[in-house]
Each structure stands twice: as structure tokens, then as C-alpha cells.
Amino acid sequence: MTMLPEERKQFILEEIQRHGKVGVVTTANTLQVTPETIRRDLADLEGQQLLKRVYGGAIGFTHAKAEPRFEKKQNMMREAKVAIGSKAASYIQDGDTIVLDVGTTTLELARAIRGVVRVTVVTNSLAAANVLMEALEARLFDGRVIMLGGTTQPAQKSVTGALTYQMLSNFRFDKAFLSCGGITPTTVSDYEMEEALCSSVMSANAEQVFVLADHTKLDKSQFYNICPLAHVSTVISSDRMPTNWTTHGIDTTWIVA
């Protein structure tokens, strides 16, 4: 396989978008060039702030992609998030055991839960837990709320860490409702590694996975992968699936709120 330098670099960027990282040796073998050639390509791409070199390869460039604080995010795309949260709540049925991750869109889902009974909600979102407890007290729905333990993250009103992962590993869920920082034809991803790890465990332990993503998240890839899009049952968004995704043979149900 003989590629021009720009073709190699495009290949590298596409691999990072698919898998979150590339390895020097693996890429060199695939493209039939020397590791030194790939290292030069990675150096050029890092200079353009398109990736970040790490030992043995590279990962996606994350500078200037820091996640906004929770309070700021609540005011971003608010109308779309309310509509998405309301649509997502319509999929919750009597007797369901569900899990919500951290996010302002899943918070809108928590606000929209109404009229169902015997529902168990597990979450690592302090903000969602507070909303859900108030809803239980007001008898807006019937059930219980389980707040996961862990290390508090004040900027995102959440808990994460080893204790959170350990608790999550003991649960099995009917439905997981996940927020994200980005979604591509192959991968759902987020900004922060520990929160994304929690969401990843939630997705692995659920019969059905719902991803809630307004249109600003589409065709975006963030620092840490949550799960493959193929593992997602349903995406609920404020816009249709991008037309250029149809060539990827996506089976995930796509709902526009």
C-alpha cells in the first residue's frame, strides 16, 4: 500500500475518530511504512493541533475542549434539551430499573418523569438525584432513587471514581439513559474520562441504551469513548441523523424530539 503523506495523515485522523487512539507500530505495519515515517506524520498533525502524541502513538487533541461547568451547560440548547428529556421519559415504563448518567439533558429527563410506578432510578448525578427526590415527595411518580457513592465532582454536580464503578458493576438495568459530548457514526464519547467510564459501565449493564444528544453533539468526537454507536438502541436528538452517516449501515433507532 503506497500512500501520499496527506493520505496517511487522513488515515491516522480517521483511526483516532473511530478508536480514540492510534499506535505507531500498528499504523506503520498497516500502511507498510517505517515507524519513523508515522512519527513524523504524528508530529505534523500535533503541530496542527489535530492530535496529541503519547507514548507509543497518539490520541485525539483535547485542548480547548474542556467541558463547561454544569451551570453554564444548563443554559446551552435549553429548549432542545427539554424536548429530548421529555421524549426520553416517554420510554420509561412501570416497573423499570433505569440508570441516568451526569448531564444537563439527562437532568431534563429526570424532571420529565411522571405517572409511572415501581420505577427504580440509579444515578451518579447529584443534580438529578435532588430533582428525583423532590418528584417522589410530590408523588409525581412512584418508586425509589439510588444515589451512587463516590468522589464528588462539584463542577459537574456528580460523583465518580472507583467506588462508583464498583457499585455500578453490581446492577443490571432495563434501560440506560446517557448524555454525551460527541457522537459519530461509530462512537459515543465524552469530555472527562471518569464520567465517561461511569457511562460506559452503565451502557454495558443495560438491556437498552438510550443516548440523548442535541444537534451540537453530532459528528463530534471527544476525549474518551463511552461505547460504540452499534451498542446504542436509540438516539434521541434535536435533529435527524446526518445524511452522510447512512453509508455506515447504522441500525440504531433515531428519534427526533
C-alpha positions in Angstrom: 0.0 0.0 0.0 1.6 3.3 -1.1 0.0 6.5 0.2 0.9 10.1 -0.1 1.7 11.9 3.1 -1.7 13.7 3.3 -3.4 10.4 2.7 -1.5 8.8 5.6 -2.5 11.7 7.8 -6.1 11.4 6.9 -6.0 7.7 7.6 -4.5 8.4 11.1 -7.2 11.0 11.9 -9.9 8.6 10.8 -8.5 5.9 13.0 -8.4 8.2 16.0 -12.0 9.2 15.4 -13.0 5.5 15.2 -10.9 4.2 18.1 -9.8 7.2 20.1 -6.1 6.5 19.5 -3.5 5.1 17.1 -0.3 3.1 17.7 2.9 3.9 15.8 3.9 0.3 15.1 0.4 -0.9 14.2 -0.2 2.0 11.9 3.3 1.6 10.3 2.5 -2.1 9.6 -0.9 -1.3 8.2 0.4 1.4 5.8 3.6 -0.5 5.1 5.9 2.4 6.1 8.5 2.8 8.8 7.6 3.8 12.4 9.8 6.9 11.8 7.5 7.9 9.0 4.4 7.6 11.2 6.2 9.5 14.0 6.9 12.4 11.6 3.2 12.4 10.5 2.1 12.5 14.1 4.4 15.4 14.8 3.0 17.3 11.9 -0.6 16.6 13.0 0.2 17.6 16.6 1.6 20.9 15.3 -1.8 21.5 13.6 -3.5 20.6 17.0 -5.3 17.7 15.4 -4.0 15.1 17.8 -1.8 14.7 20.9 1.2 12.4 20.8 1.5 9.9 23.7 3.9 7.1 24.4 3.7 4.6 21.5 1.2 6.6 19.4 -1.4 9.4 19.7 -4.9 10.3 20.9 -7.4 12.9 19.9 -6.4 16.5 20.6 -8.4 17.9 23.5 -7.2 21.4 24.1 -10.0 23.9 24.2 -12.5 21.1 24.6 -12.8 21.3 28.3 -16.3 20.6 29.5 -18.2 23.7 30.5 -19.4 23.8 34.2 -22.8 22.3 34.9 -24.5 25.7 35.5 -23.3 27.0 32.1 -24.4 23.9 30.3 -27.9 24.2 31.7 -28.4 27.3 29.6 -27.0 25.9 26.4 -29.5 24.5 23.9 -32.1 24.5 26.8 -35.2 24.2 24.6 -33.8 21.2 22.7 -32.7 19.5 26.0 -36.2 19.9 27.5 -37.8 18.3 24.4 -35.2 15.5 24.3 -35.7 14.8 28.1 -39.5 14.8 27.7 -39.3 12.3 24.8 -36.9 10.1 26.6 -39.2 10.0 29.7 -42.0 8.6 27.5 -39.9 5.3 27.1 -39.9 4.7 30.9 -42.5 2.0 31.8 -44.0 0.8 35.1 -41.5 -1.5 36.9 -38.4 -0.3 35.0 -35.0 -0.2 36.6 -33.2 2.7 34.9 -29.9 4.5 35.2 -29.1 8.1 34.4 -25.6 9.5 33.9 -24.4 13.0 34.5 -25.6 15.7 32.1 -28.0 18.6 31.7 -30.0 16.6 29.2 -30.5 13.6 31.5 -31.4 16.2 34.2 -34.3 17.3 31.9 -35.3 13.6 31.7 -35.3 13.4 35.5 -37.6 16.4 35.6 -40.0 14.8 33.0 -40.6 11.5 34.8 -44.3 11.4 35.6 -47.1 8.9 36.3 -45.1 5.7 36.4 -45.0 3.3 39.3 -42.4 0.9 40.8 -39.6 2.6 39.0 -36.1 2.4 40.3 -33.7 5.1 39.2 -29.9 4.8 39.8 -27.7 7.8 39.1 -24.4 9.4 39.8 -25.8 12.9 39.2 -26.3 14.9 42.3 -28.5 17.3 40.4 -30.7 14.6 39.0 -31.0 12.8 42.4 -32.2 16.0 44.0 -34.9 16.6 41.3 -36.0 12.9 41.6 -36.3 13.1 45.4 -38.5 16.2 45.1 -40.6 14.4 42.5 -41.1 11.4 44.7 -42.1 13.6 47.7 -44.6 15.4 45.4 -45.9 11.9 44.3 -45.2 12.7 40.6 -44.1 9.1 40.2 -43.7 6.1 42.4 -40.5 4.2 43.1 -37.1 4.8 44.6 -33.9 6.6 43.8 -30.5 5.1 44.4 -27.6 7.6 44.6 -24.3 6.1 43.8 -21.4 6.6 46.1 -18.0 8.0 45.0 -15.8 11.1 44.9 -17.8 14.3 44.4 -17.1 16.5 41.3 -18.5 19.9 42.1 -18.1 21.4 38.6 -20.4 18.7 37.2 -22.6 18.0 40.2 -21.6 14.4 40.1 -19.8 11.5 41.8 -17.2 9.3 40.1 -14.3 7.1 41.0 -13.5 3.5 42.0 -16.4 3.2 44.4 -18.9 4.4 41.8 -17.6 1.8 39.3 -17.8 -0.9 41.9 -21.4 -0.1 42.8 -22.4 0.1 39.1 -20.9 -3.3 38.4 -23.5 -4.9 40.8 -26.5 -3.5 39.0 -28.4 -4.7 35.9 -30.7 -2.1 34.2 -33.6 -2.3 31.9 -32.6 1.0 30.3 -29.6 3.3 30.5 -30.1 7.0 29.5 -26.8 8.6 28.7 -25.6 12.1 27.8 -22.5 12.6 25.7 -20.1 15.2 24.5 -19.9 13.9 21.0 -21.4 11.2 18.7 -20.1 9.9 15.4 -21.2 7.1 13.1 -19.0 4.7 15.1 -18.6 6.0 18.7 -20.3 7.9 21.5 -17.8 9.9 23.6 -17.4 12.5 26.3 -15.0 15.1 27.7 -14.0 13.7 31.0 -12.5 10.2 31.5 -14.0 9.3 34.9 -17.5 10.4 34.0 -17.2 8.6 30.6 -16.1 5.4 32.4 -19.2 5.5 34.6 -21.4 5.9 31.5 -19.5 3.1 29.8 -20.3 0.7 32.7 -23.9 1.8 32.6 -24.2 1.0 28.9 -22.6 -2.4 29.4 -25.0 -3.3 32.2 -28.3 -2.3 30.4 -30.7 -4.2 28.2 -31.4 -1.0 26.2 -29.2 2.0 25.8 -30.6 5.5 25.0 -28.2 8.3 24.1 -29.6 11.8 24.5 -27.8 14.3 22.2 -28.8 17.7 20.8 -27.6 18.5 17.3 -24.4 20.3 18.5 -23.0 16.9 19.6 -23.4 15.3 16.2 -20.3 14.5 14.2 -18.2 15.5 17.2 -15.6 13.3 18.9 -14.4 14.0 22.4 -11.6 12.7 24.6 -12.9 9.4 26.0 -15.1 6.8 24.3 -18.3 5.7 26.1 -19.4 2.9 23.8 -19.7 2.0 20.1 -22.8 3.5 18.5 -23.7 0.0 17.4 -24.3 -0.8 21.1 -26.9 2.0 21.4 -30.6 1.0 21.0 -31.9 4.5 20.4 -30.6 8.0 19.9 -32.9 10.9 20.8 -31.8 14.1 19.3 -33.0 17.6 18.2 -32.0 16.8 14.6 -32.1 14.0 12.1 -29.2 11.6 11.7 -26.6 13.3 9.4 -27.2 12.1 5.8 -23.5 11.1 5.4 -23.9 8.5 8.1 -26.2 6.3 6.0 -23.2 4.6 4.4 -22.1 3.2 7.8 -25.1 0.8 7.9 -26.3 2.1 11.3 -29.1 0.0 12.9 -29.6 2.3 15.9 -33.1 3.8 16.1 -33.0 7.6 15.6 -35.8 9.7 17.2 -36.2 13.5 16.7 -37.7 15.2 19.7 
